[in-house]
Amino acid sequence: TITFVGDIMLARRPGEYLAMGEDPFAGVADVLTRSDLTVGNLECVVSTVGEPVPKWFNFRCHPRVVPVLARYFDAVSVANNHSGDYGKEAFAEQLRLLREGGVAYFGGGMNFAEAHRPLILEQGGLKIALLGYNNVELRSYEAGPDTPGLAWLEPDQLAADVRAAKEQADIVVVYPHWGYDYMFWHAEDQAELARIAIDNGADLVVGNHPHVTQPVEIYKDRLIAYSLGNFVFDDFLDVGPDLAEPARTSWVLTVTVGRDGIRHWETRVARTDDRGFPQWIEGAASPCSDGAPEDGYLCYP
């Protein structure tokens, strides 16, 4: 089994509580530790260096988060619109700290080739390839031929990367950071990119960034989860009352895989508490599981 979660932001309020010794994942540890592999999107740059890039929000988290991540996650994506918030030196330091701390990463590297190289994880005799991408501001965060950065989401490059990964692995997962903040329905370009990934061999597409959940769709018998929402975050402090509750809610997606692809999937509902830490919602029915989709969609926000 592989469990995927939404955006993990360990700066600001969540980081303050973590610094006091509190575990941000304790409330959902049962599912995270039970899965064979657990994957999330690290929505802050782990670093002590650099200056903030001019933009609305900058998220930098302390290196103390690395052992906490290592306790629960096998891999994290560094392809998002905050991994470059403190410049190239900070991004490079993050890669080093994650590597030294035993947290595998994907979607970024010390150059373009590394950023687009799949992370291959082996479990139960299967090889699972993870590809991470971002297409949300700023393009300057992208890796260059000889400079560190993230993988930018471009259709032709996505297709080529997926085809190459399929030659190396049994299962290919594409993990894009895309879409628009607080939109409950995915944009057309998200659907187009997801279809490109699947048309070229991806078995699963798991999206993040909108800060709310978005629909789950079946396309060519493959699963597309457009947005899992906020997993660890405190942006309910930044939005109005109409968005505060949706910003607290996320889906945790668990899939069972085999050589023939995704065999089973289900989601659970988590809600962030006032620390920005996820907790299971007692009695909440799974919003989405495998079965006959209606109009191609299995569930809606």
ZIHULIN-V456830 format. One record per residue. N is the residue number from 1. RES is the residue in three letters. BURIAL is + if it has 16 or more other C-alpha atoms within 10 Angstrom, else -. Layout:
N_RES_BURIAL, N_RES_BURIAL
//
This chain:
1_THR_+, 2_ILE_+, 3_THR_+, 4_PHE_+, 5_VAL_+, 6_GLY_+, 7_ASP_+, 8_ILE_+, 9_MET_+, 10_LEU_+, 11_ALA_+, 12_ARG_+, 13_ARG_+, 14_PRO_+, 15_GLY_+, 16_GLU_-, 17_TYR_+, 18_LEU_+, 19_ALA_-, 20_MET_-, 21_GLY_-, 22_GLU_-, 23_ASP_-, 24_PRO_+, 25_PHE_+, 26_ALA_-, 27_GLY_+, 28_VAL_-, 29_ALA_-, 30_ASP_-, 31_VAL_-, 32_LEU_+, 33_THR_-, 34_ARG_-, 35_SER_+, 36_ASP_-, 37_LEU_+, 38_THR_+, 39_VAL_+, 40_GLY_+, 41_ASN_+, 42_LEU_+, 43_GLU_+, 44_CYS_+, 45_VAL_+, 46_VAL_+, 47_SER_+, 48_THR_-, 49_VAL_-, 50_GLY_+, 51_GLU_-, 52_PRO_-, 53_VAL_-, 54_PRO_-, 55_LYS_-, 56_TRP_-, 57_PHE_-, 58_ASN_+, 59_PHE_+, 60_ARG_+, 61_CYS_+, 62_HIS_+, 63_PRO_+, 64_ARG_-, 65_VAL_+, 66_VAL_+, 67_PRO_-, 68_VAL_+, 69_LEU_+, 70_ALA_+, 71_ARG_-, 72_TYR_+, 73_PHE_+, 74_ASP_+, 75_ALA_+, 76_VAL_+, 77_SER_+, 78_VAL_+, 79_ALA_+, 80_ASN_+, 81_ASN_+, 82_HIS_+, 83_SER_+, 84_GLY_+, 85_ASP_+, 86_TYR_+, 87_GLY_+, 88_LYS_+, 89_GLU_+, 90_ALA_+, 91_PHE_+, 92_ALA_+, 93_GLU_+, 94_GLN_+, 95_LEU_+, 96_ARG_-, 97_LEU_+, 98_LEU_+, 99_ARG_-, 100_GLU_-, 101_GLY_+, 102_GLY_+, 103_VAL_+, 104_ALA_+, 105_TYR_+, 106_PHE_+, 107_GLY_+, 108_GLY_+, 109_GLY_+, 110_MET_+, 111_ASN_+, 112_PHE_+, 113_ALA_-, 114_GLU_+, 115_ALA_+, 116_HIS_+, 117_ARG_+, 118_PRO_+, 119_LEU_+, 120_ILE_+, 121_LEU_+, 122_GLU_-, 123_GLN_-, 124_GLY_-, 125_GLY_-, 126_LEU_-, 127_LYS_+, 128_ILE_+, 129_ALA_+, 130_LEU_+, 131_LEU_+, 132_GLY_+, 133_TYR_+, 134_ASN_+, 135_ASN_+, 136_VAL_+, 137_GLU_-, 138_LEU_+, 139_ARG_-, 140_SER_-, 141_TYR_+, 142_GLU_+, 143_ALA_+, 144_GLY_+, 145_PRO_-, 146_ASP_-, 147_THR_+, 148_PRO_+, 149_GLY_+, 150_LEU_+, 151_ALA_+, 152_TRP_+, 153_LEU_+, 154_GLU_-, 155_PRO_-, 156_ASP_-, 157_GLN_-, 158_LEU_+, 159_ALA_+, 160_ALA_-, 161_ASP_+, 162_VAL_+, 163_ARG_+, 164_ALA_+, 165_ALA_+, 166_LYS_+, 167_GLU_-, 168_GLN_-, 169_ALA_+, 170_ASP_+, 171_ILE_+, 172_VAL_+, 173_VAL_+, 174_VAL_+, 175_TYR_+, 176_PRO_+, 177_HIS_+, 178_TRP_+, 179_GLY_+, 180_TYR_+, 181_ASP_-, 182_TYR_+, 183_MET_-, 184_PHE_+, 185_TRP_+, 186_HIS_+, 187_ALA_-, 188_GLU_-, 189_ASP_-, 190_GLN_+, 191_ALA_+, 192_GLU_-, 193_LEU_+, 194_ALA_+, 195_ARG_+, 196_ILE_+, 197_ALA_+, 198_ILE_+, 199_ASP_+, 200_ASN_+, 201_GLY_+, 202_ALA_+, 203_ASP_+, 204_LEU_+, 205_VAL_+, 206_VAL_+, 207_GLY_+, 208_ASN_+, 209_HIS_+, 210_PRO_+, 211_HIS_+, 212_VAL_+, 213_THR_+, 214_GLN_+, 215_PRO_+, 216_VAL_+, 217_GLU_+, 218_ILE_+, 219_TYR_+, 220_LYS_-, 221_ASP_-, 222_ARG_+, 223_LEU_+, 224_ILE_+, 225_ALA_+, 226_TYR_+, 227_SER_+, 228_LEU_+, 229_GLY_+, 230_ASN_+, 231_PHE_+, 232_VAL_+, 233_PHE_+, 234_ASP_+, 235_ASP_+, 236_PHE_+, 237_LEU_-, 238_ASP_-, 239_VAL_-, 240_GLY_-, 241_PRO_-, 242_ASP_-, 243_LEU_+, 244_ALA_+, 245_GLU_-, 246_PRO_+, 247_ALA_+, 248_ARG_+, 249_THR_+, 250_SER_+, 251_TRP_+, 252_VAL_+, 253_LEU_+, 254_THR_+, 255_VAL_+, 256_THR_-, 257_VAL_+, 258_GLY_-, 259_ARG_-, 260_ASP_-, 261_GLY_+, 262_ILE_+, 263_ARG_-, 264_HIS_-, 265_TRP_+, 266_GLU_+, 267_THR_+, 268_ARG_+, 269_VAL_+, 270_ALA_+, 271_ARG_+, 272_THR_+, 273_ASP_+, 274_ASP_-, 275_ARG_+, 276_GLY_+, 277_PHE_+, 278_PRO_+, 279_GLN_+, 280_TRP_+, 281_ILE_-, 282_GLU_-, 283_GLY_-, 284_ALA_-, 285_ALA_-, 286_SER_-, 287_PRO_-, 288_CYS_+, 289_SER_+, 290_ASP_-, 291_GLY_-, 292_ALA_-, 293_PRO_-, 294_GLU_-, 295_ASP_-, 296_GLY_-, 297_TYR_+, 298_LEU_+, 299_CYS_+, 300_TYR_-, 301_PRO_+
//
